[in-house]
Amino acid sequence: FNPAPNGAVSAIAIQPDGRIIIAGSFSLVAGVARNRFARLDANGQLDTTFDPNASAKVNAVVIQPDGGIVIGGTFTTLTPNLTTTAVARNYIARLNTDGTVDSNYNPSPNFNVTSLALQSDGKVVAGGSFTSVAPNGAITAVTRNGIARFNTDGSLDQNFDPNANAAVNAIVALPNGQFIIGGPF
């Protein structure tokens, strides 16, 4: 087991089938171009069919119950699986199991996402340095300081607004539905 990324790995997630997702600031895995995100087989070999190709660092990753892969970071586009057209996704995106971008999921925070936590119902709580979100093409942004919760379709959970006064850098979802968060707030 030696995938040998050429840069830092900041997040790891295991898919139900045992494959391993790695994310960070690397540009090569096992000598093959993989910009900041890759999938490995259980033995550490690179999955050459999976290449979301993020434009900048990926800080966090969670796997939803339906197999969707939600990532957060400093990226603003993904160009999956050697396509030539970049897909705009500001700081958070949902990928299908084949590495393509879920076209219906676009929470669109206005700045970076440093942490993600998954609730048992598939909702995602995102933390970072953002101050607003404009989910799924919303014309008017909604204020969310450092932390927001998104429904499984990427829409904003309007009933969740802890309103941190600075960045939220770490989140853990507890079995009872509560969260532990950390950061300089």
N, C-alpha and C positions, 0 to 999 in steps of 0.2 A: 504494500500500500504506500505509494509515493506519487501523488498527483503533481507535486512540485509547482505550485503557482509562483509566479515571479514577483508577487507583491503581497500585501497584507490581506488576510482573511478576517472579516469582521463579523460574519454571521454564518451559521450552519443550520440546516434543517434536514430531517430525514423524512422521505416520502413513505407512504404505507407499504410500497413494494420494496423498500430497503435502499433505494437509490438516495444519494446524498447531494443536497444542494449546497454549494459554497458561494459566498458573496464577499465582495471587498473592493480593493483598489488594484488588483492584478490585471494584467493584459494577456498573459499566457498561462495555460495549464497544460502540463505534460508537453511543452514545446509547441502547442497549438494555440492560435489566437482565440482568446475568450475574454472579452472586455467586461471585467468586474462581476461576472456571474457565470456559473457553470454547473453542470450536473455530472456526478460521478456514479459509476456502477458501484455496488457494495464492495468490490475488491479494489476500488480506487482508480479504475480506468476511466478516462474521459468518455462521456456519452457524446459522440461526434454529431448526433442528430439534433442536439439541443443547444441553441446559441441565441439568447435574447439580446445580447450586444448592447449593454447600457452605455450611455454617453458619458457617465461620470460614476463616482463611487456608489456602491450599494451597501447600506449600513445594516439593514435588517431584513429578515425574511420569515414568513409564516406560511404554513400549508393549511388551507381551509378543508373542512370535512368532505367537500366535493372534489378535492384534488387541486383546486385553484391555488396558485402560488402568488402571494402578495409580497411585494418588495417595496422598501422605502430607502431613500438616499438623497444624493445631491444631483442625480441625473435629471434631464429634461426630455430625453428621447430614448427610444429603443428601436433597433433595426434588426428584428428577429430572423434567425435561420437564413442568413445570407441574402435577405431581400434587399432591394436597393432603395426602398422608401422608408424613411424614419417615421415612427409613430410618436407624436408628441404626448408625453406624460410627465407632468411636473411633480417630481419628488416621490410619487407613489404610483404603483401600477399593479394590475393583476394579470398574471400570465396563465394561459391554458397549459395543460400538462405537456403539450408538444413544444412549448417555448414561445408561442405566438402571443401577442397582446390581446387581452379580452377587450373588445371594442366597446363594450357597454359599461366598463368600470373605470371611472376617471374622477377621483375625489379632488384633485387639483389644489393642494395647499400652495401658498405663495412663497414658501421657503422650505428648507431641507427637513427631511424626516430622519430621525436618528434611532427610533425604536418602534417596534410593533408588538402587539399582544393579541392573541386570538381568544375570543370567547367560545364557549362550547356551542353556541348557536351559529357560529360562523362570522359574527360581526368582528370587525378589526378596530382596535384602538391604536391610534398613531400618536407618537410623541415627537417633538422636534422644536425647531426655532420659528415655526410659522406663526402668523397672526390672523390668517383668514383662510377659508377654503371656498372653492367655487365648483361644487360637485357636478359632474356629468353635463358640463356646458352651461351652467347657471350664469346668467348675465350679471347678477349682483352677487358679490362675495359675501360670505357670512363670517363674522368675527369668531375665531377660535384661537385662543392664545396657548400655544404650546402643546395642546392635547385635543384630540377629536375622536369621535367614534363613528365608524361608517357601517351601514347596513351591508348585507351580502351583495347588493347590486351597486355599491359605491356611493349611494346617496348618504347624506349626512343624517345621523341620529340627532334630531332636534332636541331631545330630552337629556342630552349628555353634554355638559359644559362646565368642567371644573375650573376653567379660567385661570391657569397658572400665570404668574407674573414674570416668568422667564422660561427658558427652554426645559423641556422634559426629555431627558436622555435615556431613561430606562423605565420599562413597564413590565410588570408581571401580573397576569390574570390569575386570580385565586378561584378555587372551585365554588365558593359561595357567591360569585358574581362581583366581588370587590376587586380593587387593584392596588398594588403597591407601585408608586412612581418615584423616580429619583431625578435630580437635576439641580441646577443652581437657582431654582425659584425660591 
